[in-house]
């Protein structure tokens, strides 16, 4: 078996030829090797930045370096500036944005769109270089025996794994932003976990940033009411709101035969407990988690009460329809070789940075879920992450001392980044700089993607310094 350093070296050679044109610095963007492989990538430029393996100096690992892959979609015409688009997860790469370029161009008109792959994701250096390499059996996703090999090696080399911490990723982003020549204004846009990473990057004292857009702002890291271990409680609250809203809406209530949605759902859960075959066509055979996952898409979430009614009646036509709608909505996120989320990175950062109940047991999670109607898989994953959890550093829960003008986009029905927790976070951020909030009515997660258009309009106004004379009203088709 090759030792760890040799594995890393082999993987770096592969990464260097996988998607970039062999550039040695993020400023040296060149036509991407894969630009002709898909229409969405046409005209994109790529670069690779060499970065320290452990810029924070906290891992104690041997000195070394990593490579950061960056893709840019140049502005159409003269550029007003650049926007760095920071994906969420943790574990998502810049590929999360590739299919959204037309929408991003509308939100950031005249700006270069720059999409880095965080360390540990996409075509940047990976936690498990062999198993997550583009040419491995599962591509950049783990497959088969790769799971055991990858996780075993990480546990055998915790100092190496520690190099992929959130703080080191923030140092990477700081380096990229400050090393890339500026033209016009520079904005940072982060979504979900990306908002946390952007804020830590600014806390490090990053210079040259003119404005920030935080889409689906995560809770404060020390907010004990809304950390990841409590995700199911957030999901359940939003799910119950969807059921109650259906009861209050005549057309929806009539579709349920005048019976309250929660009553139908509880009856269905009782039947499923007595006869598991009732859930034969439900992914994972866990109705609470399945329905909880549907809350991410407003148009799909709106169908949950009717879906429950059809399940109760033994029908599955709407389930097939929902599968098709979800597949269409998320298709843009999985269309590229580096699209798969890095599960090892998700597990490590989530357990290390965003779990305020590290002593929970599997039975505690199960007992909590028993009392809920909707739930998330995240709390169970935190109990046994399978990777070495690192000690939090001085940057944990630390906010920027100075914040450039900032726009927060938040859905009031977001099952992942709760609205009330986001507003508490905003209150703290306003101590460091001006922050404005756009609330998406009935909005869910990732407002720029899932919303009907007002979020996009608000971003445009913000980056162009315009003041809208008309009130944008969200119109989401509802049954």
Rosetta blueprint (number, residue, H / E / L):
1 X L
2 X L
3 X L
4 X H
5 X H
6 X H
7 X H
8 X H
9 X H
10 X H
11 X H
12 X H
13 X H
14 X H
15 X H
16 X H
17 X H
18 X H
19 X L
20 X L
21 X L
22 X L
23 X L
24 X L
25 X L
26 X L
27 X L
28 X L
29 X L
30 X E
31 X E
32 X L
33 X L
34 X L
35 X L
36 X L
37 X L
38 X L
39 X H
40 X H
41 X H
42 X L
43 X L
44 X E
45 X E
46 X E
47 X E
48 X E
49 X E
50 X E
51 X E
52 X E
53 X L
54 X L
55 X L
56 X L
57 X L
58 X L
59 X L
60 X L
61 X L
62 X L
63 X L
64 X L
65 X E
66 X E
67 X E
68 X E
69 X E
70 X E
71 X E
72 X E
73 X E
74 X L
75 X L
76 X L
77 X L
78 X L
79 X L
80 X L
81 X E
82 X E
83 X E
84 X E
85 X E
86 X E
87 X L
88 X L
89 X L
90 X L
91 X L
92 X L
93 X L
94 X H
95 X H
96 X H
97 X H
98 X H
99 X H
100 X H
101 X H
102 X H
103 X H
104 X H
105 X H
106 X H
107 X H
108 X L
109 X L
110 X L
111 X E
112 X E
113 X E
114 X E
115 X E
116 X E
117 X L
118 X L
119 X L
120 X L
121 X L
122 X L
123 X L
124 X L
125 X L
126 X L
127 X L
128 X L
129 X L
130 X L
131 X L
132 X L
133 X L
134 X L
135 X L
136 X L
137 X L
138 X L
139 X L
140 X L
141 X L
142 X L
143 X L
144 X L
145 X L
146 X H
147 X H
148 X H
149 X H
150 X H
151 X H
152 X H
153 X H
154 X H
155 X H
156 X H
157 X L
158 X H
159 X H
160 X H
161 X H
162 X H
163 X L
164 X L
165 X L
166 X H
167 X H
168 X H
169 X H
170 X H
171 X H
172 X H
173 X H
174 X H
175 X H
176 X H
177 X H
178 X H
179 X H
180 X L
181 X L
182 X L
183 X L
184 X L
185 X E
186 X E
187 X E
188 X E
189 X E
190 X E
191 X E
192 X L
193 X H
194 X H
195 X H
196 X H
197 X H
198 X H
199 X H
200 X H
201 X H
202 X H
203 X H
204 X L
205 X L
206 X L
207 X L
208 X L
209 X L
210 X L
211 X E
212 X E
213 X E
214 X E
215 X E
216 X L
217 X L
218 X L
219 X L
220 X L
221 X L
222 X L
223 X L
224 X L
225 X L
226 X L
227 X L
228 X H
229 X H
230 X H
231 X H
232 X H
233 X H
234 X H
235 X H
236 X H
237 X H
238 X H
239 X H
240 X H
241 X H
242 X H
243 X H
244 X H
245 X H
246 X H
247 X H
248 X H
249 X L
250 X H
251 X H
252 X H
253 X H
254 X H
255 X H
256 X L
257 X L
258 X L
259 X L
260 X L
261 X H
262 X H
263 X H
264 X H
265 X H
266 X H
267 X H
268 X H
269 X H
270 X H
271 X H
272 X H
273 X H
274 X H
275 X L
276 X H
277 X H
278 X H
279 X H
280 X L
281 X L
282 X L
283 X H
284 X H
285 X H
286 X L
287 X H
288 X H
289 X H
290 X H
291 X H
292 X H
293 X H
294 X H
295 X L
296 X L
297 X L
298 X H
299 X H
300 X H
301 X H
302 X L
303 X L
304 X H
305 X H
306 X H
307 X H
308 X H
309 X H
310 X H
311 X H
312 X H
313 X L
314 X L
315 X L
316 X L
317 X H
318 X H
319 X H
320 X H
321 X H
322 X H
323 X H
324 X H
325 X H
326 X H
327 X H
328 X H
329 X H
330 X H
331 X H
332 X H
333 X H
334 X H
335 X L
336 X L
337 X L
338 X L
339 X L
340 X L
341 X L
342 X L
343 X H
344 X H
345 X H
346 X H
347 X H
348 X H
349 X H
350 X H
351 X H
352 X H
353 X H
354 X L
355 X L
356 X L
357 X L
358 X L
359 X L
360 X L
361 X L
362 X H
363 X H
364 X H
365 X H
366 X H
367 X H
368 X H
369 X H
370 X H
371 X L
372 X L
373 X L
374 X L
375 X L
376 X L
377 X L
378 X H
379 X H
380 X H
381 X H
382 X H
383 X H
384 X L
385 X L
386 X L
387 X L
388 X L
389 X L
390 X L
391 X L
392 X L
393 X L
394 X L
395 X L
396 X L
397 X L
398 X L
399 X L
400 X L
401 X L
402 X L
403 X L
404 X L
405 X L
406 X E
407 X E
408 X E
409 X E
410 X E
411 X E
412 X L
413 X L
414 X L
415 X L
416 X L
417 X L
418 X L
419 X H
420 X H
421 X H
422 X H
423 X H
424 X H
425 X H
426 X H
427 X H
428 X H
429 X H
430 X L
431 X L
432 X L
433 X L
434 X L
435 X E
436 X E
437 X E
438 X E
439 X E
440 X E
441 X L
442 X L
443 X L
444 X L
445 X L
446 X L
447 X H
448 X H
449 X H
450 X H
451 X L
452 X L
453 X L
454 X H
455 X H
456 X H
457 X H
458 X H
459 X H
460 X H
461 X H
462 X H
463 X H
464 X H
465 X L
466 X L
467 X L
468 X L
469 X L
470 X L
471 X L
472 X L
473 X L
474 X L
475 X L
476 X L
477 X L
478 X L
479 X L
